[in-house]
Structures are given as structure tokens and as C-alpha cells.
Amino acid sequence: MDMYAEEYTKREKLIRLGLIGAIGAAVVFFSEYWLFPLIEDFAVKPHCYQVFDIQIGKYIWYLILCGIPLSVFLLTLPLIPFCIRGLQDGQYPPKGTKVYRKTAIRFGAMATLQSSVQILIPLLLFCLSVLGYFQAAALSPVDLCHLDPALCQYDLFRYT
């Protein structure tokens, strides 16, 4: 006979999914109306952007090769304690964990394998970020001498 993990009630599911939907809608709105136009403008004139008096154009490789994996690593960080509990309990999902739909509890080697793979995801992302840091140092910086400073104008998000 299979054992199943405890499920969320319908009310809990609706509250959680509503919250996730609201956060998702806010992220889409933020991305469409601020982030994507900012990235497009940055692609045209990278020399106009500064943070703490550091020109972002000089460090674009670090943002791409190190910053993106590090950001995803921070998002997946909560997997580590969850999976450590799964390894300690010898089952997946761990004891006391609620699920959204009917989920059979796995024991033994399959549970250990599933928890181990999910621990590897954040660790591999962190290693990729460290590797990106060293790879970015080897890449040539953006040559800011050939970019026109007349394109820059003061804005809420930009400095000349």
C-alpha cells in the first residue's frame, strides 16, 4: 500500500496560488514597463549607466556570467534545507511537508537520489557563478572610448 504526503486544503491552495499569481503579475508588469526598456536602452548606450560611480559598461561580463547564475542560486537556496530534511528522514517529500496534489512518499534509494539531485541544483549554480567570475575576468572589457557621451542625459535611472 502506498503512503501519500499530506495535501493542502482547497482554501490553502487558493491562497497560495493567488499569492503566487499576484507576485507573478507584479514581476511581469515590472519587467515589461521598467526592466526590458532599461535593458534595451543599456544595449544602445552602456557608457551612460553608473552605480556607485562605477560604470556598468566595464563590468557587463560580470553581470552576465556571474550575476545571473548567482541570482538563480539565491532563488534555489531554500531547496537545501528542504532536501537535507529529506535525507535525514529517508523519505521524499520529508515528514510534515504538505503538497499540492496527491504525491506518493518515496523511501530508500529513490528518496535519497531525489533529495541529492535537488541539493545539487543550487550548488551547481553557485559553482557556475564562481566559474563565470573567473571567465569574465579573461574577457575583454567594453571599449568605452568609441561611444558617444552626447547620448547620455540625466534620468531617474541614469547618470552622465
DOVEXDO-971850 format. One record per residue (C-alpha): x, z, y; residue number from 1. Coordinates in pm, whole numbers. Example, Ala and Ser with C-alpha at 12.3 -4.5 7.8 and 13.67 -1.06 7.14 Angstrom:
<pafis>
<pafi X="1230" Z="780" Y="-450" num="1"/>
<pafi X="1367" Z="714" Y="-106" num="2"/>
</pafis>
This chain:
<pafis>
<pafi X="0" Z="0" Y="0" num="1"/>
<pafi X="136" Z="-98" Y="341" num="2"/>
<pafi X="163" Z="155" Y="619" num="3"/>
<pafi X="80" Z="43" Y="971" num="4"/>
<pafi X="203" Z="169" Y="1307" num="5"/>
<pafi X="-44" Z="336" Y="1541" num="6"/>
<pafi X="-215" Z="88" Y="1776" num="7"/>
<pafi X="-301" Z="129" Y="2143" num="8"/>
<pafi X="-670" Z="176" Y="2215" num="9"/>
<pafi X="-854" Z="-111" Y="2385" num="10"/>
<pafi X="-851" Z="80" Y="2713" num="11"/>
<pafi X="-474" Z="141" Y="2691" num="12"/>
<pafi X="-418" Z="-227" Y="2610" num="13"/>
<pafi X="-625" Z="-340" Y="2909" num="14"/>
<pafi X="-446" Z="-102" Y="3146" num="15"/>
<pafi X="-101" Z="-206" Y="3025" num="16"/>
<pafi X="-179" Z="-578" Y="3019" num="17"/>
<pafi X="-338" Z="-555" Y="3365" num="18"/>
<pafi X="-29" Z="-384" Y="3499" num="19"/>
<pafi X="199" Z="-643" Y="3336" num="20"/>
<pafi X="-21" Z="-921" Y="3478" num="21"/>
<pafi X="-9" Z="-774" Y="3829" num="22"/>
<pafi X="368" Z="-738" Y="3815" num="23"/>
<pafi X="398" Z="-1092" Y="3679" num="24"/>
<pafi X="178" Z="-1232" Y="3958" num="25"/>
<pafi X="389" Z="-1048" Y="4217" num="26"/>
<pafi X="708" Z="-1191" Y="4065" num="27"/>
<pafi X="564" Z="-1545" Y="4068" num="28"/>
<pafi X="448" Z="-1505" Y="4430" num="29"/>
<pafi X="785" Z="-1362" Y="4535" num="30"/>
<pafi X="970" Z="-1641" Y="4356" num="31"/>
<pafi X="758" Z="-1928" Y="4489" num="32"/>
<pafi X="745" Z="-1820" Y="4851" num="33"/>
<pafi X="1080" Z="-1649" Y="4905" num="34"/>
<pafi X="1336" Z="-1684" Y="4625" num="35"/>
<pafi X="1312" Z="-2058" Y="4546" num="36"/>
<pafi X="1316" Z="-2167" Y="4914" num="37"/>
<pafi X="1613" Z="-1935" Y="4966" num="38"/>
<pafi X="1799" Z="-2090" Y="4671" num="39"/>
<pafi X="1722" Z="-2443" Y="4794" num="40"/>
<pafi X="1850" Z="-2356" Y="5142" num="41"/>
<pafi X="2157" Z="-2190" Y="4993" num="42"/>
<pafi X="2233" Z="-2509" Y="4797" num="43"/>
<pafi X="2241" Z="-2706" Y="5124" num="44"/>
<pafi X="2442" Z="-2458" Y="5331" num="45"/>
<pafi X="2615" Z="-2189" Y="5123" num="46"/>
<pafi X="2858" Z="-2104" Y="5402" num="47"/>
<pafi X="2577" Z="-1958" Y="5615" num="48"/>
<pafi X="2498" Z="-1665" Y="5388" num="49"/>
<pafi X="2676" Z="-1332" Y="5411" num="50"/>
<pafi X="2617" Z="-991" Y="5258" num="51"/>
<pafi X="2820" Z="-701" Y="5397" num="52"/>
<pafi X="3041" Z="-955" Y="5581" num="53"/>
<pafi X="3129" Z="-1128" Y="5254" num="54"/>
<pafi X="3046" Z="-1498" Y="5238" num="55"/>
<pafi X="2831" Z="-1558" Y="4932" num="56"/>
<pafi X="2960" Z="-1917" Y="4901" num="57"/>
<pafi X="3301" Z="-1786" Y="4798" num="58"/>
<pafi X="3154" Z="-1580" Y="4518" num="59"/>
<pafi X="2887" Z="-1813" Y="4382" num="60"/>
<pafi X="3059" Z="-1837" Y="4044" num="61"/>
<pafi X="3047" Z="-1459" Y="4008" num="62"/>
<pafi X="2676" Z="-1458" Y="4090" num="63"/>
<pafi X="2603" Z="-1724" Y="3828" num="64"/>
<pafi X="2840" Z="-1633" Y="3545" num="65"/>
<pafi X="2838" Z="-1255" Y="3582" num="66"/>
<pafi X="2528" Z="-1163" Y="3783" num="67"/>
<pafi X="2265" Z="-1342" Y="3574" num="68"/>
<pafi X="2375" Z="-1200" Y="3235" num="69"/>
<pafi X="2416" Z="-857" Y="3394" num="70"/>
<pafi X="2061" Z="-875" Y="3534" num="71"/>
<pafi X="1916" Z="-967" Y="3195" num="72"/>
<pafi X="2128" Z="-691" Y="3038" num="73"/>
<pafi X="1966" Z="-438" Y="3272" num="74"/>
<pafi X="1622" Z="-565" Y="3169" num="75"/>
<pafi X="1701" Z="-529" Y="2798" num="76"/>
<pafi X="1869" Z="-188" Y="2831" num="77"/>
<pafi X="1556" Z="5" Y="2720" num="78"/>
<pafi X="1588" Z="-160" Y="2377" num="79"/>
<pafi X="1893" Z="52" Y="2293" num="80"/>
<pafi X="1731" Z="399" Y="2269" num="81"/>
<pafi X="1423" Z="247" Y="2102" num="82"/>
<pafi X="1637" Z="85" Y="1831" num="83"/>
<pafi X="1861" Z="390" Y="1787" num="84"/>
<pafi X="1545" Z="588" Y="1708" num="85"/>
<pafi X="1453" Z="318" Y="1458" num="86"/>
<pafi X="1793" Z="350" Y="1290" num="87"/>
<pafi X="1766" Z="729" Y="1281" num="88"/>
<pafi X="1412" Z="722" Y="1138" num="89"/>
<pafi X="1497" Z="448" Y="889" num="90"/>
<pafi X="1186" Z="253" Y="984" num="91"/>
<pafi X="1077" Z="-11" Y="1230" num="92"/>
<pafi X="889" Z="47" Y="1456" num="93"/>
<pafi X="1017" Z="406" Y="1497" num="94"/>
<pafi X="791" Z="704" Y="1427" num="95"/>
<pafi X="538" Z="771" Y="1704" num="96"/>
<pafi X="564" Z="422" Y="1854" num="97"/>
<pafi X="236" Z="255" Y="1942" num="98"/>
<pafi X="191" Z="-121" Y="1902" num="99"/>
<pafi X="-50" Z="-378" Y="2046" num="100"/>
<pafi X="-163" Z="-532" Y="1718" num="101"/>
<pafi X="-163" Z="-437" Y="1352" num="102"/>
<pafi X="204" Z="-406" Y="1257" num="103"/>
<pafi X="332" Z="-311" Y="915" num="104"/>
<pafi X="605" Z="-48" Y="917" num="105"/>
<pafi X="928" Z="-173" Y="763" num="106"/>
<pafi X="1159" Z="61" Y="578" num="107"/>
<pafi X="1511" Z="33" Y="440" num="108"/>
<pafi X="1737" Z="-266" Y="491" num="109"/>
<pafi X="1484" Z="-477" Y="685" num="110"/>
<pafi X="1420" Z="-195" Y="933" num="111"/>
<pafi X="1794" Z="-139" Y="976" num="112"/>
<pafi X="1852" Z="-510" Y="1023" num="113"/>
<pafi X="1576" Z="-548" Y="1281" num="114"/>
<pafi X="1692" Z="-244" Y="1482" num="115"/>
<pafi X="2055" Z="-357" Y="1462" num="116"/>
<pafi X="1977" Z="-707" Y="1587" num="117"/>
<pafi X="1777" Z="-567" Y="1878" num="118"/>
<pafi X="2067" Z="-338" Y="1971" num="119"/>
<pafi X="2299" Z="-638" Y="1968" num="120"/>
<pafi X="2096" Z="-827" Y="2229" num="121"/>
<pafi X="2187" Z="-603" Y="2528" num="122"/>
<pafi X="2541" Z="-554" Y="2402" num="123"/>
<pafi X="2599" Z="-930" Y="2374" num="124"/>
<pafi X="2456" Z="-981" Y="2722" num="125"/>
<pafi X="2697" Z="-721" Y="2859" num="126"/>
<pafi X="2989" Z="-893" Y="2683" num="127"/>
<pafi X="2873" Z="-1226" Y="2825" num="128"/>
<pafi X="2871" Z="-1074" Y="3173" num="129"/>
<pafi X="3226" Z="-942" Y="3131" num="130"/>
<pafi X="3338" Z="-1280" Y="2997" num="131"/>
<pafi X="3167" Z="-1450" Y="3293" num="132"/>
<pafi X="3359" Z="-1227" Y="3532" num="133"/>
<pafi X="3692" Z="-1347" Y="3395" num="134"/>
<pafi X="3577" Z="-1709" Y="3371" num="135"/>
<pafi X="3457" Z="-1706" Y="3734" num="136"/>
<pafi X="3800" Z="-1591" Y="3847" num="137"/>
<pafi X="3951" Z="-1901" Y="3688" num="138"/>
<pafi X="3713" Z="-2145" Y="3858" num="139"/>
<pafi X="3794" Z="-2294" Y="4195" num="140"/>
<pafi X="3611" Z="-2141" Y="4491" num="141"/>
<pafi X="3372" Z="-2341" Y="4705" num="142"/>
<pafi X="3573" Z="-2512" Y="4983" num="143"/>
<pafi X="3405" Z="-2384" Y="5298" num="144"/>
<pafi X="3629" Z="-2587" Y="5534" num="145"/>
<pafi X="3431" Z="-2907" Y="5478" num="146"/>
<pafi X="3093" Z="-2752" Y="5552" num="147"/>
<pafi X="2938" Z="-2781" Y="5899" num="148"/>
<pafi X="2896" Z="-2445" Y="6075" num="149"/>
<pafi X="2638" Z="-2606" Y="6307" num="150"/>
<pafi X="2389" Z="-2595" Y="6019" num="151"/>
<pafi X="2381" Z="-2216" Y="6036" num="152"/>
<pafi X="2124" Z="-2043" Y="6250" num="153"/>
<pafi X="2023" Z="-1678" Y="6262" num="154"/>
<pafi X="1727" Z="-1594" Y="6045" num="155"/>
<pafi X="1595" Z="-1279" Y="5886" num="156"/>
<pafi X="1794" Z="-1352" Y="5570" num="157"/>
<pafi X="2093" Z="-1545" Y="5713" num="158"/>
<pafi X="2379" Z="-1482" Y="5947" num="159"/>
<pafi X="2604" Z="-1734" Y="6116" num="160"/>
</pafis>
